[in-house]
Every structure is written in C-alpha cells, then in structure tokens.
Amino acid sequence: MPELARVPDDFLAEPETMPGLLQAMVGCRIGSDYPEPIVAHRTAYRQAQERIFGLRATAEARAEARAVFVKHGSRKRRR
C-alpha cells in the first residue's frame, strides 16, 4: 500500500497508534490518507474473553465439560 510506504516499521501493524505529528511527517494521516480501524481489537478480544469465561463458569457448561471428559477423556475401560 503506497500510503504506508513511509510509515516506520514500529507502526506498520497498527498505524493508528502513530502520533499525529509523525502521521503528518510521513504523509499518512489516519482517517484521511488511510482508513481508521473498523474494530478495536484489544477491546473486542477482552470482551470475547469475558463472555467465554462467563459461559464456562455456568453449571450447564461445567456439566457438559464433565460429560465430554467422561466419554472421551477417561482412561478407564468401560464394561
């Protein structure tokens, strides 16, 4: 992408974290020369983790995990 050509390597993965002065210097202003991020990855990741851990903590999820373990994880032979 030509708009990222002068962006320092440290900011290539997340150019939106580049300070405004540096954006102006390299000619890559976020929001005008290059689009703003659609998703805030850190926030989305944190929210997904909270939801997953919240679901895992339910009695239903624990019962399901136990059933899967008994069926597939137990080393005891069934008779």
C-alpha positions as CSV (number, residue, x, y, z in Angstrom):
1,M,0.0,0.0,0.0
2,P,1.6,3.2,-1.1
3,E,0.1,5.2,1.8
4,L,2.1,3.1,4.3
5,A,5.4,3.3,2.4
6,R,7.0,5.9,4.7
7,V,5.4,4.6,7.9
8,P,8.1,3.4,10.3
9,D,8.2,-0.4,10.9
10,D,7.2,0.0,14.5
11,F,3.8,1.3,13.4
12,L,3.0,-0.8,10.4
13,A,0.9,-3.3,12.3
14,E,-1.1,-0.5,13.9
15,P,-0.6,2.7,12.0
16,E,-3.4,4.4,14.0
17,T,-1.1,4.4,17.1
18,M,1.3,6.7,15.3
19,P,1.5,10.2,16.9
20,G,-0.3,12.9,14.9
21,L,3.0,14.8,14.2
22,L,4.6,11.6,12.8
23,Q,1.5,11.0,10.7
24,A,1.8,14.4,9.1
25,M,5.6,14.0,8.6
26,V,5.2,10.7,6.7
27,G,2.1,11.7,4.8
28,C,-0.2,9.1,6.3
29,R,-2.9,10.7,8.3
30,I,-5.3,8.2,9.8
31,G,-8.8,9.0,8.8
32,S,-7.9,10.9,5.6
33,D,-5.0,9.2,3.9
34,Y,-5.5,5.8,5.5
35,P,-8.8,4.4,7.0
36,E,-9.4,4.3,10.7
37,P,-9.7,0.8,12.2
38,I,-13.1,-0.8,12.0
39,V,-12.6,-2.9,15.1
40,A,-10.8,-2.0,18.3
41,H,-9.0,-5.4,18.6
42,R,-7.9,-5.1,22.2
43,T,-11.4,-4.2,23.3
44,A,-13.1,-6.9,21.2
45,Y,-10.6,-9.5,22.5
46,R,-11.2,-8.6,26.1
47,Q,-15.0,-8.6,25.7
48,A,-14.9,-12.0,24.0
49,Q,-12.7,-13.4,26.8
50,E,-15.1,-12.1,29.4
51,R,-18.1,-13.7,27.6
52,I,-16.3,-17.1,27.1
53,F,-15.1,-17.3,30.7
54,G,-18.6,-16.2,31.9
55,L,-20.2,-19.0,29.9
56,R,-17.6,-21.6,31.1
57,A,-18.5,-20.7,34.7
58,T,-22.1,-21.8,34.3
59,A,-23.3,-25.1,35.8
60,E,-24.5,-26.2,32.4
61,A,-21.1,-25.7,30.8
62,R,-19.3,-27.5,33.6
63,A,-21.8,-30.4,33.3
64,E,-21.2,-30.6,29.5
65,A,-17.4,-30.5,30.0
66,R,-17.6,-33.3,32.6
67,A,-19.7,-35.4,30.2
68,V,-17.2,-34.9,27.4
69,F,-14.4,-35.8,29.7
70,V,-16.1,-39.0,30.9
71,K,-16.9,-40.0,27.3
72,H,-13.6,-39.1,25.6
73,G,-11.0,-38.3,28.3
74,S,-11.3,-41.1,30.8
75,R,-8.6,-43.8,30.5
76,K,-10.8,-46.2,32.4
77,R,-12.2,-49.0,30.3
78,R,-15.9,-49.3,30.1
79,R,-17.6,-52.6,30.8
